[in-house]
Amino acid sequence: MRKIVLMLGIAALICSPAMAGKNEGGAMIVHTQNQEAYTGTMAPCGATWDTYEPATCEEAITQGDIGSASARQLVWYVAAFHPTSNPGVTVVYFGHNHNFPPGEGWLDAWNFCGPDGTLEVADPGWPEDVNAGNSVAFGSPIVGDHLFPFYWFAAYAFDGAFMGTAINPTGGYAGFVSDDNPGVLDEIDKFGTLRFYVPGENQCPEAPQARGACCFPDGSCEFVTDVECADLGGQYLGDDVACEPDNPCEQPGACCFADGRCEYVLEGDCQGDYFIADEVCDPNPCDQPDPMGACCFFDGSCEYVLEADCMGEYWLEDVPCEPDNPCLPLGACCYGDQMCVVTDEVDCFENQGGYEWYAGDDCDTVECPPVATETRTWGSIKANYR
């Protein structure tokens, strides 16, 4: 069950794309010793490694002279980092390249190296099948160590035999996962090969590229190289300038315009009338202008002005004068029992129940006539009831 959980955790880490981390530039090299053949009493990850550990990547031994059809060569797979780096490793994801015929026992013993609690997740067929990869997750991070073994083998050998580190064929790459939270995967492109009776080769790590804070218009920060920052369209603040714990990048705010519009930009990019630091535009913090509207006059003319500037009869908020004039001419509307109200013609007859409308007049100048009635005789009235 623990291996299943580990496998899922490794998958989550190795499938997450990320910028280069603290393990960038690392290598997976090989090392052996030609002083004594492997025996089951050796401690490949302990005393034996301590005895034969190389001082540098360049001093690692890549030619095996002990291995034969009857003697086993002890071979280490080693994580190597440049002395100027500051590595921190929790997971090694790797593959294995060799030319040993499968099923004949040339690889006689193998295991992972690491602190207590370390586990591996090997593909079926590991290690004889070169199409099988492996992952080693350390029980506690290995921090600051520039040269440490993560796997070992005891191998019989023949002329022309070789073995070495490679990409994990399952994922198509090899890599170290850092001790950050969350972990950062640095893919590896430097490997080592041990050859029997002739020199092998190691691709030793290079110094990691300088990194610093790269700032973006939204105020976010990424710790990358200056070249990566330029490619991403950011502004590089300089080598070793950190993004955490205090983001050094200028933060955007609300850029306000006279018409109440708001743009979320850096202060230096604000083309508006004033800037409010650390404010977003939703909800809009900018002062909103007094609304404009249609100012309607007695004769139906219209002016688009502020309410305070309207000298007409009434004002319609946010209603323009064009293309369709919303103002109608006013006049005296006679309704009811010779009552009068000033309104437009439509309102007079459709809403007020008016019977006369006098365009351009007000009720002070109009005397509403009585409502017209139909003249009938008493006889015609009585006829309705016969």
C-alpha positions as CSV (number, residue, x, y, z in Angstrom):
1,M,0.0,0.0,0.0
2,R,2.8,2.4,0.9
3,K,4.4,1.8,-2.5
4,I,1.2,2.6,-4.3
5,V,0.9,5.9,-2.4
6,L,4.6,6.6,-3.2
7,M,4.0,5.9,-6.9
8,L,1.0,8.4,-7.0
9,G,3.1,11.0,-5.2
10,I,6.0,10.6,-7.6
11,A,3.6,10.8,-10.6
12,A,2.1,14.0,-9.3
13,L,5.6,15.5,-9.0
14,I,7.1,14.4,-12.2
15,C,4.1,15.4,-14.3
16,S,4.0,18.9,-13.0
17,P,5.8,21.4,-15.3
18,A,8.0,23.9,-13.5
19,M,10.8,26.4,-14.0
20,A,14.3,25.1,-13.3
21,G,14.9,24.5,-9.6
22,K,17.7,24.1,-7.2
23,N,18.8,20.8,-8.7
24,E,19.2,22.2,-12.2
25,G,22.4,21.1,-14.0
26,G,22.8,17.9,-11.9
27,A,24.0,14.7,-13.4
28,M,23.5,11.0,-12.9
29,I,27.0,9.5,-13.2
30,V,28.6,6.1,-12.5
31,H,31.5,5.1,-10.2
32,T,33.2,1.8,-9.4
33,Q,36.3,0.6,-7.5
34,N,38.8,-1.9,-8.8
35,Q,40.4,-2.9,-5.4
36,E,38.1,-5.8,-4.5
37,A,35.3,-7.8,-6.0
38,Y,31.8,-7.6,-4.6
39,T,30.9,-9.9,-1.7
40,G,27.6,-10.2,0.1
41,T,29.3,-8.8,3.3
42,M,29.9,-5.4,1.7
43,A,27.8,-2.3,2.6
44,P,27.6,-0.6,-0.8
45,C,25.7,2.4,0.6
46,G,27.7,2.6,3.8
47,A,31.3,1.7,4.7
48,T,32.2,0.5,1.2
49,W,31.0,3.7,-0.4
50,D,32.8,5.7,2.3
51,T,36.0,3.9,1.5
52,Y,35.9,4.3,-2.3
53,E,33.9,7.6,-2.7
54,P,35.4,9.9,-5.3
55,A,36.3,13.4,-4.3
56,T,34.8,15.0,-7.4
57,C,32.7,13.9,-10.4
58,E,35.9,14.1,-12.5
59,E,37.6,11.6,-10.3
60,A,34.8,9.0,-10.5
61,I,36.0,5.7,-12.0
62,T,34.3,4.6,-15.2
63,Q,36.4,1.5,-16.2
64,G,35.6,-1.8,-14.5
65,D,38.6,-4.2,-14.3
66,I,37.3,-6.7,-11.7
67,G,34.1,-7.9,-13.3
68,S,34.3,-11.2,-15.2
69,A,32.3,-14.3,-15.7
70,S,33.3,-15.3,-12.1
71,A,33.8,-12.0,-10.3
72,R,31.3,-9.3,-9.6
73,Q,32.0,-5.6,-10.2
74,L,30.4,-3.2,-7.7
75,V,28.9,-0.2,-9.6
76,W,27.3,2.8,-8.1
77,Y,24.8,5.2,-9.8
78,V,25.6,8.6,-8.3
79,A,23.8,12.0,-8.1
80,A,26.4,14.6,-8.9
81,F,26.0,18.4,-8.5
82,H,28.4,21.3,-9.2
83,P,30.2,22.4,-6.0
84,T,28.7,25.9,-6.3
85,S,25.1,24.6,-6.2
86,N,22.8,24.0,-3.2
87,P,21.0,20.8,-4.1
88,G,18.1,19.3,-2.2
89,V,16.7,15.9,-3.5
90,T,13.6,14.0,-2.4
91,V,13.1,11.8,-5.5
92,V,15.4,10.4,-8.2
93,Y,13.6,9.4,-11.5
94,F,15.9,7.4,-13.8
95,G,16.5,4.6,-16.2
96,H,19.2,2.0,-16.9
97,N,21.2,1.3,-20.1
98,H,23.3,-1.9,-20.5
99,N,24.0,-4.7,-23.0
100,F,23.8,-7.7,-20.6
101,P,21.7,-10.6,-22.2
102,P,18.5,-10.9,-20.2
103,G,17.8,-13.9,-18.1
104,E,21.4,-15.0,-17.7
105,G,22.2,-13.5,-14.3
106,W,24.9,-11.0,-15.3
107,L,23.3,-8.5,-12.9
108,D,23.5,-10.5,-9.7
109,A,22.6,-8.0,-7.0
110,W,21.2,-4.5,-6.7
111,N,19.4,-2.1,-4.4
112,F,18.8,1.6,-3.7
113,C,20.7,3.8,-1.4
114,G,19.2,6.4,1.0
115,P,18.3,7.3,4.5
116,D,15.8,5.3,6.6
117,G,12.4,5.2,5.0
118,T,13.6,5.3,1.5
119,L,11.5,3.3,-1.1
120,E,11.7,2.6,-4.8
121,V,9.1,2.1,-7.4
122,A,10.6,-0.1,-10.2
123,D,8.8,-1.0,-13.4
124,P,8.3,-4.7,-14.1
125,G,11.5,-6.3,-15.6
126,W,13.9,-4.0,-13.7
127,P,16.8,-4.0,-14.0
128,E,17.5,-6.6,-16.8
129,D,14.9,-5.0,-19.1
130,V,16.3,-1.7,-20.5
131,N,12.8,-0.6,-21.2
132,A,12.0,-0.6,-17.4
133,G,12.6,2.5,-15.3
134,N,12.8,3.2,-11.6
135,S,12.1,5.9,-9.0
136,V,13.8,6.2,-5.6
137,A,12.1,8.4,-3.0
138,F,14.2,9.2,0.0
139,G,12.9,8.8,3.6
140,S,14.3,12.3,4.3
141,P,15.7,14.9,1.8
142,I,19.3,14.8,0.9
143,V,20.4,18.4,1.2
144,G,23.7,20.0,0.3
145,D,25.5,16.8,-0.7
146,H,27.1,17.3,-4.1
147,L,28.0,13.6,-4.7
148,F,25.9,10.7,-3.3
149,P,24.9,7.2,-4.5
150,F,21.3,6.5,-5.0
151,Y,21.6,2.9,-6.5
152,W,24.2,0.1,-6.7
153,F,24.7,-3.1,-8.7
154,A,26.9,-6.1,-8.5
155,A,27.6,-7.3,-12.1
156,Y,29.5,-10.1,-13.8
157,A,31.1,-9.0,-17.0
158,F,32.5,-9.9,-20.4
159,D,34.5,-8.0,-23.1
160,G,32.5,-5.2,-24.5
161,A,30.0,-5.1,-21.6
162,F,28.7,-1.7,-20.4
163,M,26.1,-0.3,-18.1
164,G,25.0,3.2,-17.1
165,T,22.4,5.7,-16.1
166,A,19.8,6.8,-18.7
167,I,16.4,8.4,-19.0
168,N,13.4,6.6,-17.6
169,P,11.7,5.1,-20.6
170,T,8.3,5.2,-18.9
171,G,8.3,9.0,-18.7
172,G,10.8,9.7,-21.4
173,Y,13.2,11.7,-19.2
174,A,15.2,11.5,-16.0
175,G,15.2,14.0,-13.1
176,F,15.6,15.1,-9.6
177,V,12.7,16.3,-7.5
178,S,13.6,19.1,-5.0
179,D,12.8,19.3,-1.3
180,D,10.6,22.4,-2.0
181,N,6.9,22.4,-1.2
182,P,5.7,21.7,-3.7
183,G,8.7,19.9,-5.2
184,V,10.2,21.1,-8.4
185,L,11.3,18.6,-11.0
186,D,14.7,19.3,-12.8
187,E,15.1,17.1,-15.8
188,I,18.6,15.6,-16.3
189,D,20.5,15.4,-19.5
190,K,23.9,14.4,-18.2
191,F,24.6,10.7,-17.6
192,G,27.4,8.2,-17.1
193,T,28.5,4.9,-18.6
194,L,30.8,2.3,-17.1
195,R,32.6,0.0,-19.5
196,F,34.5,-3.1,-18.7
197,Y,38.3,-3.2,-19.4
198,V,38.2,0.1,-21.4
199,P,37.4,3.6,-20.2
200,G,33.8,4.7,-19.8
201,E,32.6,8.3,-19.5
202,N,30.7,10.6,-17.2
203,Q,29.0,13.9,-18.2
204,C,29.8,16.0,-15.1
205,P,27.5,18.8,-13.9
206,E,27.9,22.4,-14.8
207,A,27.5,25.4,-12.6
208,P,23.9,26.4,-12.3
209,Q,22.8,29.5,-14.1
210,A,22.3,32.6,-11.9
211,R,18.6,33.4,-11.1
212,G,16.7,36.2,-9.8
213,A,13.3,37.8,-9.4
214,C,11.4,38.2,-12.7
215,C,8.4,40.6,-12.3
216,F,5.2,40.7,-14.5
217,P,2.5,43.3,-15.0
218,D,0.1,41.5,-12.7
219,G,2.7,41.8,-9.8
220,S,3.6,38.1,-9.8
221,C,7.2,37.0,-9.4
222,E,9.1,34.0,-10.7
223,F,12.7,33.0,-9.8
224,V,14.3,32.4,-13.2
225,T,17.3,33.3,-15.3
226,D,17.5,36.7,-17.0
227,V,17.1,34.9,-20.4
228,E,14.0,33.0,-19.2
229,C,12.6,36.3,-17.8
230,A,13.1,38.0,-21.2
231,D,11.4,35.1,-23.0
232,L,8.5,35.3,-20.6
233,G,8.1,39.1,-21.1
234,G,9.0,40.0,-17.5
235,Q,11.4,42.5,-15.9
236,Y,14.5,41.0,-14.3
237,L,15.5,42.5,-11.0
238,G,18.9,41.0,-10.8
239,D,20.8,37.8,-9.8
240,D,19.9,36.3,-6.4
241,V,16.9,38.6,-5.8
242,A,14.4,36.3,-4.2
243,C,10.6,36.2,-4.8
244,E,10.0,34.9,-1.3
245,P,9.1,35.5,1.4
246,D,8.5,39.2,0.4
247,N,7.6,39.7,-3.3
248,P,9.9,42.5,-4.5
249,C,7.7,43.2,-7.6
250,E,5.7,46.4,-8.0
251,Q,2.1,45.7,-7.5
252,P,-0.6,47.0,-9.8
253,G,-3.6,49.1,-8.7
254,A,-6.6,51.0,-10.0
255,C,-5.9,53.6,-12.7
256,C,-8.9,55.9,-12.7
257,F,-10.2,58.1,-15.5
258,A,-12.5,61.2,-15.4
259,D,-15.3,59.2,-16.9
260,G,-15.2,56.7,-14.0
261,R,-13.4,54.0,-16.0
262,C,-10.9,51.8,-14.2
263,E,-7.8,49.9,-15.5
264,Y,-5.8,47.5,-13.4
265,V,-2.2,48.4,-14.3
266,L,1.2,49.3,-12.7
267,E,1.4,52.9,-11.6
268,G,4.0,53.7,-14.3
269,D,1.5,52.5,-17.0
270,C,-1.4,54.5,-15.7
271,Q,-2.6,57.0,-18.4
272,G,-5.6,58.1,-16.3
273,D,-6.2,61.0,-13.9
274,Y,-5.2,59.3,-10.7
275,F,-3.9,56.0,-9.3
276,I,-5.0,54.0,-6.3
277,A,-2.3,51.6,-5.1
278,D,-3.2,47.9,-4.3
279,E,-6.8,48.4,-5.5
280,V,-8.6,46.2,-8.0
281,C,-11.2,47.4,-10.5
282,D,-13.9,45.0,-9.4
283,P,-15.7,46.6,-7.6
284,N,-14.8,49.9,-9.3
285,P,-13.1,52.2,-6.7
286,C,-12.9,55.2,-9.1
287,D,-15.0,58.2,-8.5
288,Q,-18.0,58.1,-10.8
289,P,-19.0,61.4,-12.6
290,D,-22.4,62.9,-12.2
291,P,-24.7,61.4,-14.9
292,M,-25.7,63.3,-18.0
293,G,-29.2,63.3,-19.4
294,A,-31.7,64.9,-21.7
295,C,-33.0,68.3,-20.6
296,C,-36.4,68.8,-22.2
297,F,-37.9,72.2,-22.9
298,F,-41.5,73.3,-23.4
299,D,-41.2,73.3,-27.2
300,G,-39.8,69.8,-27.3
301,S,-36.2,70.8,-27.8
302,C,-33.4,68.8,-26.0
303,E,-30.0,69.5,-24.5
304,Y,-27.7,66.7,-23.2
305,V,-26.4,68.2,-19.9
306,L,-25.9,67.5,-16.2
307,E,-29.1,67.7,-14.1
308,A,-27.8,70.8,-12.3
309,D,-27.4,72.5,-15.6
310,C,-30.8,71.7,-16.9
311,M,-32.9,74.9,-17.4
312,G,-35.8,73.1,-19.1
313,E,-39.0,71.6,-17.8
314,Y,-37.7,68.1,-16.9
315,W,-34.5,66.0,-17.1
316,L,-34.1,62.3,-18.2
317,E,-31.0,60.6,-16.6
318,D,-28.6,58.8,-19.0
319,V,-31.0,59.5,-21.9
320,P,-29.3,61.1,-24.9
321,C,-30.8,63.7,-27.2
322,E,-29.7,61.8,-30.4
323,P,-30.4,60.1,-32.6
324,D,-34.0,60.0,-31.3
325,N,-35.1,63.1,-29.4
326,P,-36.9,61.9,-26.3
327,C,-38.5,65.3,-25.6
328,L,-42.1,66.0,-26.7
329,P,-43.7,69.5,-26.9
330,L,-45.8,70.4,-23.9
331,G,-49.2,72.0,-23.8
332,A,-52.3,72.5,-21.7
333,C,-54.4,69.3,-21.4
334,C,-58.0,69.7,-20.4
335,Y,-59.5,66.7,-18.6
336,G,-62.3,65.8,-16.2
337,D,-64.6,68.7,-15.2
338,Q,-62.7,71.5,-16.9
339,M,-59.5,70.6,-15.1
340,C,-56.1,71.4,-16.6
341,V,-52.5,69.9,-16.5
342,V,-49.4,70.7,-18.6
343,T,-48.2,67.6,-20.4
344,D,-47.5,66.3,-23.9
345,E,-50.2,65.4,-26.3
346,V,-49.8,61.6,-26.0
347,D,-50.0,61.6,-22.3
348,C,-52.9,64.0,-22.4
349,F,-55.2,61.7,-24.4
350,E,-53.8,58.2,-23.5
351,N,-53.2,58.6,-19.7
352,Q,-55.0,61.7,-18.4
353,G,-58.3,61.1,-20.2
354,G,-58.0,64.6,-21.7
355,Y,-60.5,66.0,-24.2
356,E,-58.6,69.0,-25.4
357,W,-54.9,69.8,-25.8
358,Y,-53.4,73.2,-26.6
359,A,-49.8,72.9,-27.8
360,G,-47.4,75.5,-26.4
361,D,-49.9,76.8,-23.9
362,D,-50.0,76.4,-20.1
363,C,-52.9,76.3,-17.8
364,D,-52.6,79.9,-16.9
365,T,-53.5,81.0,-20.4
366,V,-56.1,78.4,-21.3
367,E,-59.7,78.2,-20.1
368,C,-60.8,74.6,-20.5
369,P,-64.3,74.4,-22.1
370,P,-67.0,72.3,-20.5
371,V,-67.3,68.7,-21.7
372,A,-69.6,68.5,-24.7
373,T,-72.9,66.6,-24.1
374,E,-75.4,65.0,-26.5
375,T,-78.8,66.8,-26.8
376,R,-81.8,64.4,-26.5
377,T,-85.6,64.8,-25.9
378,W,-87.5,63.4,-23.0
379,G,-89.4,61.2,-25.3
380,S,-86.3,59.5,-26.7
381,I,-85.0,58.8,-23.2
382,K,-88.3,57.2,-22.2
383,A,-88.2,55.1,-25.3
384,N,-85.2,53.2,-23.9
385,Y,-87.4,51.7,-21.3
386,R,-90.5,50.6,-23.3
